[in-house]
Amino acid sequence: MSVTVLIVALDEERALPALVERSAMLDPRPAEILLVDGGSMDGTVEIARSAGWRVLAAERGRALQINLGVKAARSELVCVLHADTLPPTDMVAVIERTLDDPRTALASFTPVIRGPQRTRWVTTAHNWAKTWYAPLLTRPHLFLQGVRLLFGDHAMFFRRAEFLALGGCNPGDAVMEEADLCVKFATLGRIRMVPRMVETSDRRIAAWGPLKANWIYFKVGMLWAFGLRSRMAKHYPDVR
């Protein structure tokens, strides 16, 4: 099997250099690294092209960008990686080994939220816990089936053909597109988080503060749960 690393980006020139450096260390190498840009006005596209990544332009919107990227991917397996998330160097082997099990439909890494000054252990723990309590509160029938809700900073991965067969992300979703994917993929098999860590930037926590950040995460999740999708983006502002 081969792996496409799909990066959905918008004005990420500050985050990308660290990811470019880490991606050069991946062993084994992915078949391709594909960046789908949503109209960046900074140096995002130039940095990606200089790194040798394939770049596609798309209409702004995470769901739209992911759908375009998966459709264009040249590999059987796809991992959606945030620009501010650093994967382990054995990422490709972990993905291939995990999806070699046909019972697993969708999986992710385990995120640790970290910044230049500290590791955010409380929010990291909350991030892990909400993969369990979010479906318990919002989709209890799925929770009883063992479904977990994974999120974008977990570096989710899946089989390209199955993503396309399920219809991909809901095009109108600006945030929480990954939660809907979990619900869709649950019809095919197991949703799981593998015990291999990725490092995710704490830039939102640094900007908002820990209490406000966790409150925003919870509030947006509840808006998704109760179908108030049009309000989600308003309560989840961009931080670059």
C-alpha positions in Angstrom: 0.0 0.0 0.0 1.1 3.6 -0.6 0.3 6.7 1.5 -0.6 10.3 0.4 -0.1 12.9 3.1 -2.7 15.5 2.5 -2.2 19.0 4.0 -5.1 21.4 3.9 -3.8 25.0 4.3 -4.6 28.6 4.3 -2.0 31.2 5.2 0.3 28.8 7.0 3.7 30.2 6.2 4.6 30.4 9.9 3.8 26.8 10.6 5.0 25.1 7.4 8.8 25.3 7.9 8.7 23.0 10.9 6.5 20.5 9.0 8.7 20.7 5.9 11.7 19.8 8.2 9.8 16.9 9.8 8.4 15.6 6.6 12.0 15.3 5.2 12.7 12.9 8.1 9.8 10.4 7.3 11.0 6.9 6.9 9.7 5.2 4.9 8.7 8.1 2.7 5.0 8.7 1.7 4.2 8.3 -2.0 3.4 12.0 -2.1 2.8 15.0 0.0 -0.1 17.0 -1.4 -1.0 20.5 -0.2 -4.4 21.9 -1.1 -4.4 25.6 -0.7 -7.5 27.6 0.0 -6.3 30.9 -1.4 -3.4 31.8 0.8 -2.1 35.4 0.6 1.3 34.6 2.2 4.2 32.3 1.3 2.3 29.0 1.9 2.3 27.8 -1.7 5.9 28.8 -2.4 7.1 27.0 0.8 5.3 23.8 -0.3 6.6 23.9 -3.8 10.1 24.5 -2.6 9.8 21.4 -0.5 8.9 19.4 -3.5 5.2 18.9 -2.5 2.4 18.8 -5.0 0.1 21.8 -4.7 -3.5 22.2 -5.7 -5.7 25.3 -5.5 -9.2 25.0 -4.1 -12.1 27.1 -2.9 -11.6 28.0 0.7 -13.2 25.6 3.2 -11.7 22.6 5.0 -14.3 20.2 3.8 -14.0 21.3 0.2 -10.2 21.2 0.3 -10.2 17.7 1.9 -12.6 16.4 -0.7 -10.5 17.8 -3.6 -7.3 16.5 -2.1 -8.6 12.9 -1.5 -10.1 12.8 -5.0 -6.7 13.9 -6.5 -4.6 11.6 -4.3 -2.5 9.1 -6.1 -2.3 6.6 -3.2 -4.6 4.0 -1.7 -4.3 5.4 1.8 -4.7 9.1 2.8 -3.7 10.9 6.0 -5.1 14.4 6.5 -2.4 16.4 8.4 -2.8 19.9 9.8 -0.1 22.3 8.9 0.7 22.9 12.6 0.9 19.2 13.4 4.2 17.3 13.4 4.0 13.5 12.7 6.3 10.8 14.0 9.0 9.8 11.6 7.5 6.3 11.2 4.1 7.8 10.3 3.8 5.9 7.0 4.6 2.5 8.6 2.0 3.1 11.3 -0.7 4.0 8.8 0.0 1.0 6.6 0.1 -1.4 9.6 -3.1 0.0 11.1 -5.1 -0.1 7.9 -3.8 -3.5 7.0 -6.5 -4.7 9.5 -9.7 -4.7 7.4 -11.8 -4.2 10.6 -10.4 -0.7 11.0 -12.2 1.8 8.8 -10.8 5.1 10.2 -7.9 5.8 12.5 -5.8 8.6 13.9 -2.7 9.3 15.9 -2.8 10.5 19.5 -2.1 14.2 19.7 0.0 16.0 22.3 -0.6 19.8 22.3 2.8 21.5 22.6 4.2 25.0 22.2 7.7 26.5 22.3 7.4 27.1 26.0 5.3 24.1 27.4 3.3 21.0 26.8 -0.4 21.6 27.4 -1.1 18.4 29.4 -4.5 19.4 30.7 -5.9 20.2 27.2 -4.1 17.1 25.8 -5.9 15.0 28.3 -9.2 16.7 27.5 -8.6 16.2 23.8 -8.2 12.4 24.5 -11.2 12.3 26.8 -13.6 14.0 24.4 -13.1 11.3 21.8 -15.1 9.2 24.3 -17.5 11.6 25.9 -18.4 13.5 22.8 -20.1 10.5 21.1 -21.6 9.5 24.5 -23.3 12.9 24.8 -24.1 13.5 21.1 -24.5 10.1 19.5 -25.1 7.6 22.3 -26.3 4.9 19.9 -22.9 5.1 18.2 -21.0 5.2 21.4 -22.7 1.9 22.5 -21.3 0.5 19.2 -17.8 1.6 20.3 -17.5 4.6 18.0 -15.0 7.4 18.9 -15.1 10.9 17.6 -11.7 11.9 16.1 -10.7 15.4 15.3 -8.5 17.1 12.7 -5.5 17.6 14.9 -5.3 13.9 15.4 -4.0 13.3 11.9 -6.8 11.0 10.7 -6.2 8.4 8.0 -8.3 6.1 5.9 -8.7 4.2 2.6 -9.2 6.6 -0.3 -11.8 4.4 -2.0 -13.9 4.2 1.1 -13.8 7.9 1.7 -15.0 8.5 -1.9 -17.7 5.8 -1.6 -19.1 7.5 1.5 -19.3 10.8 -0.2 -16.4 12.4 1.7 -16.8 15.5 3.9 -20.1 17.5 3.9 -19.1 20.3 1.5 -20.7 23.1 3.7 -18.7 22.3 6.8 -16.2 24.9 7.9 -15.3 23.1 11.1 -16.1 19.7 12.7 -15.9 18.0 9.2 -13.9 15.2 10.8 -16.7 14.4 13.3 -19.1 13.7 10.4 -16.5 11.5 8.8 -16.4 9.4 12.0 -20.1 8.9 11.8 -19.9 7.9 8.2 -17.0 5.6 8.6 -18.6 3.9 11.5 -20.9 2.1 9.1 -17.8 0.4 7.6 -15.9 -0.7 10.7 -13.9 0.3 13.7 -12.9 3.9 14.6 -9.7 3.9 16.6 -6.9 6.1 17.9 -3.5 4.5 17.7 -1.0 4.9 20.6 1.5 6.8 18.5 1.9 10.5 19.2 1.7 13.6 16.9 2.7 17.0 18.2 0.1 19.7 17.6 0.7 23.4 18.1 -0.8 25.1 21.1 -1.3 28.4 19.1 -5.0 28.5 19.8 -4.5 28.0 23.5 -1.7 30.6 23.6 -4.1 33.0 21.8 -7.3 32.3 23.8 -6.0 31.0 27.1 -6.6 27.4 28.4 -10.0 27.9 29.9 -11.4 29.8 26.9 -9.9 27.3 24.5 -11.4 24.3 26.1 -14.8 26.1 26.4 -14.7 26.9 22.7 -13.9 23.3 21.8 -16.8 22.1 23.9 -19.2 24.8 22.6 -18.4 24.0 18.9 -18.9 20.3 19.6 -22.3 20.9 21.1 -23.4 23.2 18.2 -22.4 20.3 15.9 -24.3 17.8 18.0 -27.5 19.8 17.9 -27.3 20.5 14.2 -26.5 24.2 14.5 -23.8 24.0 11.9 -24.2 27.6 10.6 -23.0 28.9 13.9 -19.9 26.7 14.3 -17.4 28.8 12.3 -18.5 32.0 14.1 -17.4 30.5 17.4 -14.1 29.0 16.1 -12.0 31.9 14.7 -8.9 31.4 12.7 -5.5 31.6 14.6 -2.4 31.7 12.5 
